[in-house]
C-alpha cells in the first residue's frame, strides 16, 4: 500500500470541520475510502478533494441565485 495519511471517521470530520454524519454521507455518495480491520479510513487527498468539490458546488449555487431547500418566497 502507498504511504498515504489516512483518517478514521472522527479524525476526518475534525480535519475538515464537518460532522461525522456529513463524512458518512460523502462516503455513501462516492467519496473513496478503504476498510482496514473492519474500520473505514479516508485518504487525506480524497478527503480534501471531496471538500473542495462540495465548496465549489456550494459557491456556484450561490452565484447563480439558486435558493436553498429551506428558503421560502417573501
Secondary structure, DSSP 8 states (H G I E B T S, - for coil): -----EE-HHHHHHHHT--HHHHHHHHHTT---EEETTEEEEEHHHHHHHHHHHHHHHHHHHHTT---TT----
